[in-house]
Amino acid sequence: MSIRLIENQSGLAVSEAGWGVVSWPPTRFTFLFLMHYSSKSTQCVHSGTAVDEATGGVNTPIYTSTAYAYLNQTQHRYPRYFNTPNQQAVVEKVCALEHAEAGLLFGSGMAAISTALLSLLQKGDHIVIPKEIYGGTHYLAMHEFPRFGIEFSFTEGNTAADFAACIRPNTRILYLETPSNPLLSITDLEAVASLARSRGLLTVIDNTFASPINQNPIDFGIDVVTHSGTKYLGGHSDIACGVIVASRQLISTIHKSAICYGGNLPAETCSLLERSLKTLELRVSRQNANAMSLATSLQEHPAIAQVFYPGLENHPDHETARKQMKGFGGMLSFELKQIEPQSFLNALRLIKPAMSLGGIESTIVQPWATSHSKMNETERRALGISERTMRLSVGIEDAAELLADIEQALTKGESHWVTPQADAAIN
Ligand SMILES: Cc1ncc(COP(=O)(O)O)c(C=O)c1O
């Protein structure tokens, strides 16, 4: 652990990304000790969190002000300028976790993704997007980019060669999402980053599914990392937020557009997010273990045709996942054999059929009818998503009880097998 001293003039956490801020004992004119924490668990608890100077309280106070003094101030604070104390505290923490220099916090994951892409692209530019992608991002490309004269191509597959095949003279960005939603395919971060560098392109990744505990794309040369903080970062299915982290230089470019689009996060939600982040490592470690255990058991189940989980040795991208992920994540998908999806979902008692993911409670969706419903049927089938694809977000409950719930729902669902004729009608 290394320690640096800087003068505490403002009473606010001013540190470089990746440095935790500790000021103890809390005196008005003391110095800040900036500590570099290398472990995720310590970063989660301490990085960015600012001690309350007035009382010595151990948590960052909630600064509700939208009006800040400007005379004799080195910076002019305002929520939509993304520089209030609560925004900065959370950004410090996420930057430490993602090994990034700087960042911005948004009101949703889509606000982060759209701001990142619209600020880095302009009319006439082209972006390469993986074919298997979150439905909202797919919709952004299909329905918004054309209005701004931005061109895009969807890759045929998830390899660097698939990305290379789509590059045009006006390409500016290679966009990634790995593990992908909903089939958990893995793209080689290092290979795509080095392809981009060799062609002078930027890389942007949606790192939501992995979380910063399992995957740090910047370590592999990726330029910009986004998260839907509504998922693992928030982790309790009770706040919506988004994050962008990158180099100082790129964040400064994105910031110029971000203050125009105005998607900033309010102080109260920042505070909730900061509290959630303190347990991120604990939660995600448990979710990794639960998902691995469920995936292993479910692939043996006679009513399940296929399990998609990058931690399984028979997953086609398992070796790439091992190379770039520290844990395989809490998301897994599976294909029901012939059980009618609705009766399976209705029979679940513990696992909630509910949209969204990444919370402490296990939730399940039928991507066909939810996350990917905005795609047309041909697009969904081309991706390998059928009516019987189920996407499970594994929570922190007891793994044996989760498995028992799925097993009893599969048994109940068996009384509602789809007959071959009815199946043909559905398909
Ligand atoms: C992978 C992924 N990225 C981005 C988003 C968008 O996040 P938000 O709903 O917070 O805007 C989602 C939402 O489900 C998602 O699953």
PDBQT file of the ligand as one rigid body, heavy atoms in Angstrom, charges set to zero:
ROOT
HETATM    1  C1  LIG A 501     -26.468  -5.519 -20.690  1.00  0.00    +0.000 C 
HETATM    2  C2  LIG A 501     -27.324  -4.308 -20.459  1.00  0.00    +0.000 A 
HETATM    3  N1  LIG A 501     -26.845  -3.113 -20.791  1.00  0.00    +0.000 NA
HETATM    4  C3  LIG A 501     -27.569  -1.994 -20.617  1.00  0.00    +0.000 A 
HETATM    5  C4  LIG A 501     -28.848  -2.041 -20.096  1.00  0.00    +0.000 A 
HETATM    6  C5  LIG A 501     -29.631  -0.767 -19.936  1.00  0.00    +0.000 C 
HETATM    7  O1  LIG A 501     -29.647  -0.385 -18.595  1.00  0.00    +0.000 OA
HETATM    8  P1  LIG A 501     -30.749   0.572 -17.961  1.00  0.00    +0.000 P 
HETATM    9  O2  LIG A 501     -32.048  -0.165 -17.954  1.00  0.00    +0.000 OA
HETATM   10  O3  LIG A 501     -30.218   0.910 -16.615  1.00  0.00    +0.000 OA
HETATM   11  O4  LIG A 501     -30.866   1.780 -18.840  1.00  0.00    +0.000 OA
HETATM   12  C6  LIG A 501     -29.387  -3.266 -19.728  1.00  0.00    +0.000 A 
HETATM   13  C7  LIG A 501     -30.744  -3.348 -19.165  1.00  0.00    +0.000 C 
HETATM   14  O5  LIG A 501     -31.308  -4.408 -19.001  1.00  0.00    +0.000 OA
HETATM   15  C8  LIG A 501     -28.603  -4.438 -19.912  1.00  0.00    +0.000 A 
HETATM   16  O6  LIG A 501     -29.061  -5.655 -19.596  1.00  0.00    +0.000 OA
ENDROOT
TORSDOF 0
